[in-house]
Amino acid sequence: MKNKPIRMCIACRKREKQQELIRLQKDQGNLIRYSGKGRSFYICTKCLESQHITKIVAGRMKIDIKSVEELLRSYK
Ligand SMILES: [Zn+2]
């Protein structure tokens, strides 16, 4: 059996199976869904529900807060 890749949520730093995390990307200062190339990062579904997730992602990744708000809303 092959090991499933494990990745870390940038908000709570918990490690989860990659497939259970939401994969995101910073693109020219905005937040987008992972495009399939370039660097990406992850948040977990629990953090997605957190009130502070928008600020955490915007602050930690230096992304425009409005684009974070809009994209994360589309996952809820
Ligand atoms: Zn998390």
N, CA, C, O and the ligand as a Tripos MOL2 file, in Angstrom:
@<TRIPOS>MOLECULE
protein
  305   303    77     0     0
PROTEIN
NO_CHARGES

@<TRIPOS>ATOM
      1 N           0.8300   -1.2100    0.0000 N.3       1 MET1
      2 CA          0.0000    0.0000    0.0000 C.3       1 MET1
      3 C           0.8590    1.2530    0.0000 C.2       1 MET1
      4 O           1.8620    1.3470    0.7080 O.2       1 MET1
      5 N           0.4470    2.1920   -0.7970 N.am      2 LYS2
      6 CA          1.1870    3.4480   -0.9020 C.3       2 LYS2
      7 C           0.7490    4.4050    0.2040 C.2       2 LYS2
      8 O          -0.4270    4.4620    0.5600 O.2       2 LYS2
      9 N           1.6940    5.1400    0.7310 N.am      3 ASN3
     10 CA          1.3370    6.1420    1.7330 C.3       3 ASN3
     11 C           0.6570    7.3270    1.0780 C.2       3 ASN3
     12 O           1.0480    7.7800    0.0020 O.2       3 ASN3
     13 N          -0.3670    7.8160    1.7510 N.am      4 LYS4
     14 CA         -1.0390    9.0150    1.2520 C.3       4 LYS4
     15 C          -0.2340   10.2370    1.6850 C.2       4 LYS4
     16 O           0.2390   10.3060    2.8200 O.2       4 LYS4
     17 N          -0.0810   11.1960    0.7810 N.am      5 PRO5
     18 CA          0.6920   12.3900    1.1630 C.3       5 PRO5
     19 C           0.0110   13.1760    2.2810 C.2       5 PRO5
     20 O          -1.2110   13.3230    2.3170 O.2       5 PRO5
     21 N           0.8430   13.6700    3.1850 N.am      6 ILE6
     22 CA          0.3630   14.4410    4.3280 C.3       6 ILE6
     23 C           0.7970   15.8940    4.1310 C.2       6 ILE6
     24 O           1.9360   16.1690    3.7550 O.2       6 ILE6
     25 N          -0.1130   16.8010    4.3880 N.am      7 ARG7
     26 CA          0.2300   18.2100    4.2670 C.3       7 ARG7
     27 C          -0.2550   18.9510    5.5110 C.2       7 ARG7
     28 O          -1.0860   18.4470    6.2660 O.2       7 ARG7
     29 N           0.2830   20.1600    5.7090 N.am      8 MET8
     30 CA         -0.0340   20.9170    6.9030 C.3       8 MET8
     31 C          -0.9550   22.0980    6.6060 C.2       8 MET8
     32 O          -0.7820   22.8170    5.6220 O.2       8 MET8
     33 N          -1.9270   22.2710    7.4770 N.am      9 CYS9
     34 CA         -2.8060   23.4490    7.4060 C.3       9 CYS9
     35 C          -2.0090   24.6630    7.8740 C.2       9 CYS9
     36 O          -1.3870   24.6220    8.9350 O.2       9 CYS9
     37 N          -2.0230   25.7440    7.0930 N.am     10 ILE10
     38 CA         -1.2190   26.9130    7.4850 C.3      10 ILE10
     39 C          -1.8340   27.6730    8.6570 C.2      10 ILE10
     40 O          -1.1650   28.5020    9.2750 O.2      10 ILE10
     41 N          -3.0830   27.4040    8.9640 N.am     11 ALA11
     42 CA         -3.7350   28.1200   10.0640 C.3      11 ALA11
     43 C          -3.4760   27.4350   11.4080 C.2      11 ALA11
     44 O          -2.9620   28.0660   12.3310 O.2      11 ALA11
     45 N          -3.8270   26.1500   11.5290 N.am     12 CYS12
     46 CA         -3.6750   25.4500   12.8150 C.3      12 CYS12
     47 C          -2.4300   24.5730   12.8590 C.2      12 CYS12
     48 O          -2.0660   24.0580   13.9160 O.2      12 CYS12
     49 N          -1.7820   24.4050   11.7180 N.am     13 ARG13
     50 CA         -0.5530   23.6290   11.5920 C.3      13 ARG13
     51 C          -0.7310   22.1350   11.8700 C.2      13 ARG13
     52 O           0.2380   21.4110   12.1020 O.2      13 ARG13
     53 N          -1.9530   21.7040   11.8420 N.am     14 LYS14
     54 CA         -2.2010   20.2680   11.9630 C.3      14 LYS14
     55 C          -1.9020   19.6000   10.6350 C.2      14 LYS14
     56 O          -2.0670   20.1880    9.5670 O.2      14 LYS14
     57 N          -1.4590   18.3640   10.7300 N.am     15 ARG15
     58 CA         -1.1660   17.6090    9.5170 C.3      15 ARG15
     59 C          -2.3400   16.6890    9.1840 C.2      15 ARG15
     60 O          -2.8980   16.0090   10.0450 O.2      15 ARG15
     61 N          -2.6820   16.7000    7.9160 N.am     16 GLU16
     62 CA         -3.8070   15.8940    7.4500 C.3      16 GLU16
     63 C          -3.4400   15.2650    6.1180 C.2      16 GLU16
     64 O          -2.4600   15.6410    5.4740 O.2      16 GLU16
     65 N          -4.2530   14.3010    5.7270 N.am     17 LYS17
     66 CA         -4.0780   13.7590    4.3850 C.3      17 LYS17
     67 C          -4.3690   14.8670    3.3780 C.2      17 LYS17
     68 O          -5.3370   15.6160    3.5130 O.2      17 LYS17
     69 N          -3.5230   14.9520    2.3850 N.am     18 GLN18
     70 CA         -3.6350   16.0120    1.3850 C.3      18 GLN18
     71 C          -5.0400   16.1160    0.8060 C.2      18 GLN18
     72 O          -5.5620   17.2110    0.5970 O.2      18 GLN18
     73 N          -5.6410   14.9600    0.5520 N.am     19 GLN19
     74 CA         -6.9550   14.9540   -0.1010 C.3      19 GLN19
     75 C          -8.0630   15.5400    0.7850 C.2      19 GLN19
     76 O          -9.1380   15.8830    0.2920 O.2      19 GLN19
     77 N          -7.7980   15.6520    2.0900 N.am     20 GLU20
     78 CA         -8.8170   16.1930    2.9890 C.3      20 GLU20
     79 C          -8.6290   17.6750    3.2430 C.2      20 GLU20
     80 O          -9.4070   18.2830    3.9780 O.2      20 GLU20
     81 N          -7.6190   18.2530    2.6510 N.am     21 LEU21
     82 CA         -7.3550   19.6730    2.8420 C.3      21 LEU21
     83 C          -7.8000   20.4680    1.6080 C.2      21 LEU21
     84 O          -7.9630   19.9270    0.5140 O.2      21 LEU21
     85 N          -7.9840   21.7550    1.8280 N.am     22 ILE22
     86 CA         -8.3390   22.6490    0.7200 C.3      22 ILE22
     87 C          -7.0490   23.2650    0.1900 C.2      22 ILE22
     88 O          -6.2900   23.8890    0.9310 O.2      22 ILE22
     89 N          -6.8250   23.0810   -1.0710 N.am     23 ARG23
     90 CA         -5.5740   23.5300   -1.6610 C.3      23 ARG23
     91 C          -5.7630   24.8860   -2.3410 C.2      23 ARG23
     92 O          -6.6170   25.0530   -3.2110 O.2      23 ARG23
     93 N          -4.9590   25.8250   -1.9270 N.am     24 LEU24
     94 CA         -5.1020   27.2050   -2.3810 C.3      24 LEU24
     95 C          -3.7820   27.7090   -2.9280 C.2      24 LEU24
     96 O          -2.7380   27.0690   -2.7910 O.2      24 LEU24
     97 N          -3.8580   28.8570   -3.5440 N.am     25 GLN25
     98 CA         -2.6640   29.4210   -4.1530 C.3      25 GLN25
     99 C          -2.7480   30.9360   -4.1300 C.2      25 GLN25
    100 O          -3.8260   31.5220   -4.2290 O.2      25 GLN25
    101 N          -1.5910   31.5500   -3.9980 N.am     26 LYS26
    102 CA         -1.5160   33.0030   -4.0980 C.3      26 LYS26
    103 C          -1.1380   33.3410   -5.5300 C.2      26 LYS26
    104 O          -0.1540   32.8310   -6.0660 O.2      26 LYS26
    105 N          -1.9210   34.1950   -6.1290 N.am     27 ASP27
    106 CA         -1.6470   34.5760   -7.5070 C.3      27 ASP27
    107 C          -1.6900   36.0880   -7.6270 C.2      27 ASP27
    108 O          -2.7610   36.6940   -7.5870 O.2      27 ASP27
    109 N          -0.5490   36.6790   -7.7700 N.am     28 GLN28
    110 CA         -0.4210   38.1320   -7.8810 C.3      28 GLN28
    111 C          -1.1780   38.8680   -6.7870 C.2      28 GLN28
    112 O          -1.8990   39.8330   -7.0390 O.2      28 GLN28
    113 N          -0.9920   38.3850   -5.5690 N.am     29 GLY29
    114 CA         -1.5820   39.0630   -4.4200 C.3      29 GLY29
    115 C          -3.0120   38.6690   -4.1130 C.2      29 GLY29
    116 O          -3.5830   39.1180   -3.1190 O.2      29 GLY29
    117 N          -3.5940   37.8340   -4.9560 N.am     30 ASN30
    118 CA         -4.9650   37.3760   -4.7130 C.3      30 ASN30
    119 C          -4.9860   35.8930   -4.3850 C.2      30 ASN30
    120 O          -4.0490   35.1540   -4.6870 O.2      30 ASN30
    121 N          -6.0890   35.4730   -3.7530 N.am     31 LEU31
    122 CA         -6.2420   34.0630   -3.4280 C.3      31 LEU31
    123 C          -7.0360   33.3600   -4.5240 C.2      31 LEU31
    124 O          -8.0990   33.8280   -4.9330 O.2      31 LEU31
    125 N          -6.5110   32.2400   -4.9890 N.am     32 ILE32
    126 CA         -7.2130   31.4440   -5.9970 C.3      32 ILE32
    127 C          -7.1850   29.9680   -5.5810 C.2      32 ILE32
    128 O          -6.4050   29.5660   -4.7180 O.2      32 ILE32
    129 N          -8.0450   29.1780   -6.2100 N.am     33 ARG33
    130 CA         -7.9390   27.7250   -6.0640 C.3      33 ARG33
    131 C          -6.6540   27.2930   -6.7440 C.2      33 ARG33
    132 O          -6.1960   27.9290   -7.6940 O.2      33 ARG33
    133 N          -6.0830   26.2180   -6.2560 N.am     34 TYR34
    134 CA         -4.8350   25.7530   -6.8350 C.3      34 TYR34
    135 C          -5.0140   25.5240   -8.3340 C.2      34 TYR34
    136 O          -5.9370   24.8340   -8.7670 O.2      34 TYR34
    137 N          -4.1190   26.1130   -9.1070 N.am     35 SER35
    138 CA         -4.2610   26.0940  -10.5630 C.3      35 SER35
    139 C          -3.6600   24.8480  -11.1970 C.2      35 SER35
    140 O          -3.8650   24.5880  -12.3830 O.2      35 SER35
    141 N          -2.9190   24.0770  -10.4070 N.am     36 GLY36
    142 CA         -2.2570   22.9100  -10.9630 C.3      36 GLY36
    143 C          -0.7670   23.1200  -11.1540 C.2      36 GLY36
    144 O          -0.0220   22.1630  -11.3650 O.2      36 GLY36
    145 N          -0.3340   24.3630  -11.0810 N.am     37 LYS37
    146 CA          1.1100   24.6050  -11.1100 C.3      37 LYS37
    147 C           1.4840   25.7680  -10.2010 C.2      37 LYS37
    148 O           0.6650   26.6230   -9.8650 O.2      37 LYS37
    149 N           2.7470   25.7620   -9.8210 N.am     38 GLY38
    150 CA          3.2190   26.7910   -8.9110 C.3      38 GLY38
    151 C           3.0870   26.3470   -7.4670 C.2      38 GLY38
    152 O           2.7060   25.2100   -7.1890 O.2      38 GLY38
    153 N           3.4000   27.2410   -6.5570 N.am     39 ARG39
    154 CA          3.3720   26.9100   -5.1360 C.3      39 ARG39
    155 C           1.9500   26.9940   -4.6080 C.2      39 ARG39
    156 O           1.1600   27.8420   -5.0200 O.2      39 ARG39
    157 N           1.6510   26.1030   -3.6980 N.am     40 SER40
    158 CA          0.3210   26.1160   -3.1110 C.3      40 SER40
    159 C           0.4350   25.9730   -1.6020 C.2      40 SER40
    160 O           1.5130   25.7090   -1.0690 O.2      40 SER40
    161 N          -0.6780   26.1470   -0.9290 N.am     41 PHE41
    162 CA         -0.7200   25.9030    0.5140 C.3      41 PHE41
    163 C          -2.0980   25.3500    0.8470 C.2      41 PHE41
    164 O          -2.9890   25.2930   -0.0010 O.2      41 PHE41
    165 N          -2.2510   24.9420    2.1050 N.am     42 TYR42
    166 CA         -3.4730   24.2170    2.4680 C.3      42 TYR42
    167 C          -4.1290   24.7970    3.7060 C.2      42 TYR42
    168 O          -3.4580   25.3190    4.5970 O.2      42 TYR42
    169 N          -5.4470   24.6990    3.7480 N.am     43 ILE43
    170 CA         -6.1480   24.8940    5.0190 C.3      43 ILE43
    171 C          -7.0750   23.6900    5.2310 C.2      43 ILE43
    172 O          -7.5210   23.0550    4.2750 O.2      43 ILE43
    173 N          -7.3500   23.3940    6.4980 N.am     44 CYS44
    174 CA         -8.2240   22.2570    6.8000 C.3      44 CYS44
    175 C          -9.6780   22.7240    6.8540 C.2      44 CYS44
    176 O          -9.9620   23.9170    6.9640 O.2      44 CYS44
    177 N         -10.5780   21.7680    6.7760 N.am     45 THR45
    178 CA        -12.0000   22.1190    6.7280 C.3      45 THR45
    179 C         -12.4710   22.7070    8.0570 C.2      45 THR45
    180 O         -13.4230   23.4880    8.0960 O.2      45 THR45
    181 N         -11.8020   22.3290    9.1370 N.am     46 LYS46
    182 CA        -12.1690   22.8880   10.4380 C.3      46 LYS46
    183 C         -11.8230   24.3770   10.4890 C.2      46 LYS46
    184 O         -12.6170   25.1930   10.9560 O.2      46 LYS46
    185 N         -10.6500   24.7100   10.0120 N.am     47 CYS47
    186 CA        -10.2460   26.1150    9.9890 C.3      47 CYS47
    187 C         -11.0990   26.9290    9.0220 C.2      47 CYS47
    188 O         -11.3410   28.1140    9.2510 O.2      47 CYS47
    189 N         -11.5470   26.3070    7.9610 N.am     48 LEU48
    190 CA        -12.4160   27.0060    7.0230 C.3      48 LEU48
    191 C         -13.6420   27.5730    7.7410 C.2      48 LEU48
    192 O         -14.1480   28.6370    7.3840 O.2      48 LEU48
    193 N         -14.1060   26.8500    8.7530 N.am     49 GLU49
    194 CA        -15.2850   27.2770    9.5020 C.3      49 GLU49
    195 C         -14.9560   28.3030   10.5890 C.2      49 GLU49
    196 O         -15.8610   28.8840   11.1880 O.2      49 GLU49
    197 N         -13.6820   28.5210   10.8390 N.am     50 SER50
    198 CA        -13.2980   29.4470   11.9070 C.3      50 SER50
    199 C         -13.5930   30.8970   11.4970 C.2      50 SER50
    200 O         -13.4660   31.2710   10.3310 O.2      50 SER50
    201 N         -13.9830   31.6850   12.4750 N.am     51 GLN51
    202 CA        -14.2770   33.1010   12.2220 C.3      51 GLN51
    203 C         -13.0400   33.8680   11.7920 C.2      51 GLN51
    204 O         -13.1340   34.8910   11.1140 O.2      51 GLN51
    205 N         -11.8840   33.3670   12.1910 N.am     52 HIS52
    206 CA        -10.6520   34.1230   11.9790 C.3      52 HIS52
    207 C          -9.8840   33.7100   10.7340 C.2      52 HIS52
    208 O          -8.8340   34.2750   10.4280 O.2      52 HIS52
    209 N         -10.4030   32.7350   10.0260 N.am     53 ILE53
    210 CA         -9.6140   32.1700    8.9370 C.3      53 ILE53
    211 C          -9.2530   33.2020    7.8570 C.2      53 ILE53
    212 O          -8.1560   33.1630    7.3020 O.2      53 ILE53
    213 N         -10.1600   34.1050    7.5710 N.am     54 THR54
    214 CA         -9.8700   35.1120    6.5330 C.3      54 THR54
    215 C          -8.6440   35.9400    6.9050 C.2      54 THR54
    216 O          -7.7380   36.1460    6.0970 O.2      54 THR54
    217 N          -8.6440   36.4050    8.1490 N.am     55 LYS55
    218 CA         -7.5130   37.2250    8.6220 C.3      55 LYS55
    219 C          -6.2190   36.4290    8.6790 C.2      55 LYS55
    220 O          -5.1470   36.9360    8.3510 O.2      55 LYS55
    221 N          -6.3340   35.1840    9.0960 N.am     56 ILE56
    222 CA         -5.1350   34.3450    9.2050 C.3      56 ILE56
    223 C          -4.5070   34.1310    7.8320 C.2      56 ILE56
    224 O          -3.3010   34.3050    7.6580 O.2      56 ILE56
    225 N          -5.3280   33.7540    6.8690 N.am     57 VAL57
    226 CA         -4.8040   33.4890    5.5240 C.3      57 VAL57
    227 C          -4.2580   34.7800    4.9020 C.2      57 VAL57
    228 O          -3.1660   34.7880    4.3330 O.2      57 VAL57
    229 N          -5.0120   35.8470    5.0140 N.am     58 ALA58
    230 CA         -4.5870   37.1200    4.4270 C.3      58 ALA58
    231 C          -3.2750   37.5890    5.0540 C.2      58 ALA58
    232 O          -2.3670   38.0390    4.3550 O.2      58 ALA58
    233 N          -3.1880   37.4790    6.3750 N.am     59 GLY59
    234 CA         -2.0050   37.9420    7.0960 C.3      59 GLY59
    235 C          -0.7930   37.0710    6.8450 C.2      59 GLY59
    236 O           0.2900   37.5580    6.5210 O.2      59 GLY59
    237 N          -0.9970   35.7700    7.0000 N.am     60 ARG60
    238 CA          0.1400   34.8620    6.8880 C.3      60 ARG60
    239 C           0.6890   34.7750    5.4740 C.2      60 ARG60
    240 O           1.8980   34.6710    5.2690 O.2      60 ARG60
    241 N          -0.2090   34.8180    4.5050 N.am     61 MET61
    242 CA          0.2410   34.6540    3.1230 C.3      61 MET61
    243 C           0.3670   35.9880    2.3950 C.2      61 MET61
    244 O           0.7280   36.0280    1.2180 O.2      61 MET61
    245 N           0.0740   37.0600    3.0880 N.am     62 LYS62
    246 CA          0.1310   38.4060    2.5050 C.3      62 LYS62
    247 C          -0.7170   38.4980    1.2310 C.2      62 LYS62
    248 O          -0.2450   38.8440    0.1490 O.2      62 LYS62
    249 N          -1.9730   38.1730    1.4260 N.am     63 ILE63
    250 CA         -2.9190   38.1630    0.3170 C.3      63 ILE63
    251 C          -4.0140   39.1860    0.6090 C.2      63 ILE63
    252 O          -4.4150   39.3690    1.7590 O.2      63 ILE63
    253 N          -4.4840   39.8390   -0.4270 N.am     64 ASP64
    254 CA         -5.5580   40.8100   -0.3070 C.3      64 ASP64
    255 C          -6.7550   40.1780    0.4080 C.2      64 ASP64
    256 O          -7.2530   39.1320   -0.0070 O.2      64 ASP64
    257 N          -7.2120   40.8270    1.4890 N.am     65 ILE65
    258 CA         -8.2190   40.2010    2.3590 C.3      65 ILE65
    259 C          -9.5600   40.0030    1.6510 C.2      65 ILE65
    260 O         -10.2840   39.0510    1.9420 O.2      65 ILE65
    261 N          -9.8830   40.8900    0.7340 N.am     66 LYS66
    262 CA        -11.1470   40.7470    0.0100 C.3      66 LYS66
    263 C         -11.1730   39.4990   -0.8580 C.2      66 LYS66
    264 O         -12.1920   38.8150   -0.9470 O.2      66 LYS66
    265 N         -10.0650   39.2120   -1.4860 N.am     67 SER67
    266 CA        -10.0390   38.0270   -2.3360 C.3      67 SER67
    267 C         -10.0760   36.7600   -1.4930 C.2      67 SER67
    268 O         -10.6060   35.7370   -1.9260 O.2      67 SER67
    269 N          -9.5100   36.8270   -0.2870 N.am     68 VAL68
    270 CA         -9.5730   35.6670    0.6210 C.3      68 VAL68
    271 C         -11.0270   35.4240    1.0320 C.2      68 VAL68
    272 O         -11.5320   34.3030    0.9850 O.2      68 VAL68
    273 N         -11.6770   36.5120    1.4360 N.am     69 GLU69
    274 CA        -13.0600   36.4250    1.8660 C.3      69 GLU69
    275 C         -13.9480   35.8160    0.7720 C.2      69 GLU69
    276 O         -14.7600   34.9270    1.0300 O.2      69 GLU69
    277 N         -13.7710   36.3120   -0.4330 N.am     70 GLU70
    278 CA        -14.6120   35.8570   -1.5410 C.3      70 GLU70
    279 C         -14.3740   34.3950   -1.8920 C.2      70 GLU70
    280 O         -15.3220   33.6340   -2.0850 O.2      70 GLU70
    281 N         -13.1170   34.0090   -1.9740 N.am     71 LEU71
    282 CA        -12.8440   32.6200   -2.3680 C.3      71 LEU71
    283 C         -13.2690   31.6480   -1.2720 C.2      71 LEU71
    284 O         -13.8710   30.6140   -1.5620 O.2      71 LEU71
    285 N         -12.9580   31.9710   -0.0090 N.am     72 LEU72
    286 CA        -13.3080   31.0400    1.0630 C.3      72 LEU72
    287 C         -14.8150   30.8850    1.1860 C.2      72 LEU72
    288 O         -15.3080   29.8160    1.5470 O.2      72 LEU72
    289 N         -15.5340   31.9320    0.8920 N.am     73 ARG73
    290 CA        -16.9990   31.8540    0.9460 C.3      73 ARG73
    291 C         -17.5130   30.8120   -0.0440 C.2      73 ARG73
    292 O         -18.5180   30.1490    0.2140 O.2      73 ARG73
    293 N         -16.8280   30.6680   -1.1710 N.am     74 SER74
    294 CA        -17.2890   29.7370   -2.1850 C.3      74 SER74
    295 C         -17.1170   28.2690   -1.7640 C.2      74 SER74
    296 O         -17.6720   27.3740   -2.4020 O.2      74 SER74
    297 N         -16.3610   28.0240   -0.7070 N.am     75 TYR75
    298 CA        -16.1740   26.6480   -0.2200 C.3      75 TYR75
    299 C         -17.2000   26.2640    0.8310 C.2      75 TYR75
    300 O         -17.3420   25.0900    1.1700 O.2      75 TYR75
    301 N         -17.9210   27.2640    1.3490 N.am     76 LYS76
    302 CA        -18.8280   26.9900    2.4780 C.3      76 LYS76
    303 C         -20.2180   26.5750    2.0240 C.2      76 LYS76
    304 O         -21.0870   26.3130    2.8560 O.2      76 LYS76
    305 ZN         -6.4720   23.9910   10.2250 Zn       77 ZN77
@<TRIPOS>BOND
     1     1     2 1
     2     2     3 1
     3     3     4 2
     4     3     5 am
     5     5     6 1
     6     6     7 1
     7     7     8 2
     8     7     9 am
     9     9    10 1
    10    10    11 1
    11    11    12 2
    12    11    13 am
    13    13    14 1
    14    14    15 1
    15    15    16 2
    16    15    17 am
    17    17    18 1
    18    18    19 1
    19    19    20 2
    20    19    21 am
    21    21    22 1
    22    22    23 1
    23    23    24 2
    24    23    25 am
    25    25    26 1
    26    26    27 1
    27    27    28 2
    28    27    29 am
    29    29    30 1
    30    30    31 1
    31    31    32 2
    32    31    33 am
    33    33    34 1
    34    34    35 1
    35    35    36 2
    36    35    37 am
    37    37    38 1
    38    38    39 1
    39    39    40 2
    40    39    41 am
    41    41    42 1
    42    42    43 1
    43    43    44 2
    44    43    45 am
    45    45    46 1
    46    46    47 1
    47    47    48 2
    48    47    49 am
    49    49    50 1
    50    50    51 1
    51    51    52 2
    52    51    53 am
    53    53    54 1
    54    54    55 1
    55    55    56 2
    56    55    57 am
    57    57    58 1
    58    58    59 1
    59    59    60 2
    60    59    61 am
    61    61    62 1
    62    62    63 1
    63    63    64 2
    64    63    65 am
    65    65    66 1
    66    66    67 1
    67    67    68 2
    68    67    69 am
    69    69    70 1
    70    70    71 1
    71    71    72 2
    72    71    73 am
    73    73    74 1
    74    74    75 1
    75    75    76 2
    76    75    77 am
    77    77    78 1
    78    78    79 1
    79    79    80 2
    80    79    81 am
    81    81    82 1
    82    82    83 1
    83    83    84 2
    84    83    85 am
    85    85    86 1
    86    86    87 1
    87    87    88 2
    88    87    89 am
    89    89    90 1
    90    90    91 1
    91    91    92 2
    92    91    93 am
    93    93    94 1
    94    94    95 1
    95    95    96 2
    96    95    97 am
    97    97    98 1
    98    98    99 1
    99    99   100 2
   100    99   101 am
   101   101   102 1
   102   102   103 1
   103   103   104 2
   104   103   105 am
   105   105   106 1
   106   106   107 1
   107   107   108 2
   108   107   109 am
   109   109   110 1
   110   110   111 1
   111   111   112 2
   112   111   113 am
   113   113   114 1
   114   114   115 1
   115   115   116 2
   116   115   117 am
   117   117   118 1
   118   118   119 1
   119   119   120 2
   120   119   121 am
   121   121   122 1
   122   122   123 1
   123   123   124 2
   124   123   125 am
   125   125   126 1
   126   126   127 1
   127   127   128 2
   128   127   129 am
   129   129   130 1
   130   130   131 1
   131   131   132 2
   132   131   133 am
   133   133   134 1
   134   134   135 1
   135   135   136 2
   136   135   137 am
   137   137   138 1
   138   138   139 1
   139   139   140 2
   140   139   141 am
   141   141   142 1
   142   142   143 1
   143   143   144 2
   144   143   145 am
   145   145   146 1
   146   146   147 1
   147   147   148 2
   148   147   149 am
   149   149   150 1
   150   150   151 1
   151   151   152 2
   152   151   153 am
   153   153   154 1
   154   154   155 1
   155   155   156 2
   156   155   157 am
   157   157   158 1
   158   158   159 1
   159   159   160 2
   160   159   161 am
   161   161   162 1
   162   162   163 1
   163   163   164 2
   164   163   165 am
   165   165   166 1
   166   166   167 1
   167   167   168 2
   168   167   169 am
   169   169   170 1
   170   170   171 1
   171   171   172 2
   172   171   173 am
   173   173   174 1
   174   174   175 1
   175   175   176 2
   176   175   177 am
   177   177   178 1
   178   178   179 1
   179   179   180 2
   180   179   181 am
   181   181   182 1
   182   182   183 1
   183   183   184 2
   184   183   185 am
   185   185   186 1
   186   186   187 1
   187   187   188 2
   188   187   189 am
   189   189   190 1
   190   190   191 1
   191   191   192 2
   192   191   193 am
   193   193   194 1
   194   194   195 1
   195   195   196 2
   196   195   197 am
   197   197   198 1
   198   198   199 1
   199   199   200 2
   200   199   201 am
   201   201   202 1
   202   202   203 1
   203   203   204 2
   204   203   205 am
   205   205   206 1
   206   206   207 1
   207   207   208 2
   208   207   209 am
   209   209   210 1
   210   210   211 1
   211   211   212 2
   212   211   213 am
   213   213   214 1
   214   214   215 1
   215   215   216 2
   216   215   217 am
   217   217   218 1
   218   218   219 1
   219   219   220 2
   220   219   221 am
   221   221   222 1
   222   222   223 1
   223   223   224 2
   224   223   225 am
   225   225   226 1
   226   226   227 1
   227   227   228 2
   228   227   229 am
   229   229   230 1
   230   230   231 1
   231   231   232 2
   232   231   233 am
   233   233   234 1
   234   234   235 1
   235   235   236 2
   236   235   237 am
   237   237   238 1
   238   238   239 1
   239   239   240 2
   240   239   241 am
   241   241   242 1
   242   242   243 1
   243   243   244 2
   244   243   245 am
   245   245   246 1
   246   246   247 1
   247   247   248 2
   248   247   249 am
   249   249   250 1
   250   250   251 1
   251   251   252 2
   252   251   253 am
   253   253   254 1
   254   254   255 1
   255   255   256 2
   256   255   257 am
   257   257   258 1
   258   258   259 1
   259   259   260 2
   260   259   261 am
   261   261   262 1
   262   262   263 1
   263   263   264 2
   264   263   265 am
   265   265   266 1
   266   266   267 1
   267   267   268 2
   268   267   269 am
   269   269   270 1
   270   270   271 1
   271   271   272 2
   272   271   273 am
   273   273   274 1
   274   274   275 1
   275   275   276 2
   276   275   277 am
   277   277   278 1
   278   278   279 1
   279   279   280 2
   280   279   281 am
   281   281   282 1
   282   282   283 1
   283   283   284 2
   284   283   285 am
   285   285   286 1
   286   286   287 1
   287   287   288 2
   288   287   289 am
   289   289   290 1
   290   290   291 1
   291   291   292 2
   292   291   293 am
   293   293   294 1
   294   294   295 1
   295   295   296 2
   296   295   297 am
   297   297   298 1
   298   298   299 1
   299   299   300 2
   300   299   301 am
   301   301   302 1
   302   302   303 1
   303   303   304 2
@<TRIPOS>SUBSTRUCTURE
     1 MET1         2 RESIDUE 1 A MET
     2 LYS2         6 RESIDUE 1 A LYS
     3 ASN3        10 RESIDUE 1 A ASN
     4 LYS4        14 RESIDUE 1 A LYS
     5 PRO5        18 RESIDUE 1 A PRO
     6 ILE6        22 RESIDUE 1 A ILE
     7 ARG7        26 RESIDUE 1 A ARG
     8 MET8        30 RESIDUE 1 A MET
     9 CYS9        34 RESIDUE 1 A CYS
    10 ILE10       38 RESIDUE 1 A ILE
    11 ALA11       42 RESIDUE 1 A ALA
    12 CYS12       46 RESIDUE 1 A CYS
    13 ARG13       50 RESIDUE 1 A ARG
    14 LYS14       54 RESIDUE 1 A LYS
    15 ARG15       58 RESIDUE 1 A ARG
    16 GLU16       62 RESIDUE 1 A GLU
    17 LYS17       66 RESIDUE 1 A LYS
    18 GLN18       70 RESIDUE 1 A GLN
    19 GLN19       74 RESIDUE 1 A GLN
    20 GLU20       78 RESIDUE 1 A GLU
    21 LEU21       82 RESIDUE 1 A LEU
    22 ILE22       86 RESIDUE 1 A ILE
    23 ARG23       90 RESIDUE 1 A ARG
    24 LEU24       94 RESIDUE 1 A LEU
    25 GLN25       98 RESIDUE 1 A GLN
    26 LYS26      102 RESIDUE 1 A LYS
    27 ASP27      106 RESIDUE 1 A ASP
    28 GLN28      110 RESIDUE 1 A GLN
    29 GLY29      114 RESIDUE 1 A GLY
    30 ASN30      118 RESIDUE 1 A ASN
    31 LEU31      122 RESIDUE 1 A LEU
    32 ILE32      126 RESIDUE 1 A ILE
    33 ARG33      130 RESIDUE 1 A ARG
    34 TYR34      134 RESIDUE 1 A TYR
    35 SER35      138 RESIDUE 1 A SER
    36 GLY36      142 RESIDUE 1 A GLY
    37 LYS37      146 RESIDUE 1 A LYS
    38 GLY38      150 RESIDUE 1 A GLY
    39 ARG39      154 RESIDUE 1 A ARG
    40 SER40      158 RESIDUE 1 A SER
    41 PHE41      162 RESIDUE 1 A PHE
    42 TYR42      166 RESIDUE 1 A TYR
    43 ILE43      170 RESIDUE 1 A ILE
    44 CYS44      174 RESIDUE 1 A CYS
    45 THR45      178 RESIDUE 1 A THR
    46 LYS46      182 RESIDUE 1 A LYS
    47 CYS47      186 RESIDUE 1 A CYS
    48 LEU48      190 RESIDUE 1 A LEU
    49 GLU49      194 RESIDUE 1 A GLU
    50 SER50      198 RESIDUE 1 A SER
    51 GLN51      202 RESIDUE 1 A GLN
    52 HIS52      206 RESIDUE 1 A HIS
    53 ILE53      210 RESIDUE 1 A ILE
    54 THR54      214 RESIDUE 1 A THR
    55 LYS55      218 RESIDUE 1 A LYS
    56 ILE56      222 RESIDUE 1 A ILE
    57 VAL57      226 RESIDUE 1 A VAL
    58 ALA58      230 RESIDUE 1 A ALA
    59 GLY59      234 RESIDUE 1 A GLY
    60 ARG60      238 RESIDUE 1 A ARG
    61 MET61      242 RESIDUE 1 A MET
    62 LYS62      246 RESIDUE 1 A LYS
    63 ILE63      250 RESIDUE 1 A ILE
    64 ASP64      254 RESIDUE 1 A ASP
    65 ILE65      258 RESIDUE 1 A ILE
    66 LYS66      262 RESIDUE 1 A LYS
    67 SER67      266 RESIDUE 1 A SER
    68 VAL68      270 RESIDUE 1 A VAL
    69 GLU69      274 RESIDUE 1 A GLU
    70 GLU70      278 RESIDUE 1 A GLU
    71 LEU71      282 RESIDUE 1 A LEU
    72 LEU72      286 RESIDUE 1 A LEU
    73 ARG73      290 RESIDUE 1 A ARG
    74 SER74      294 RESIDUE 1 A SER
    75 TYR75      298 RESIDUE 1 A TYR
    76 LYS76      302 RESIDUE 1 A LYS
    77 ZN77       305 GROUP 0 **** ****
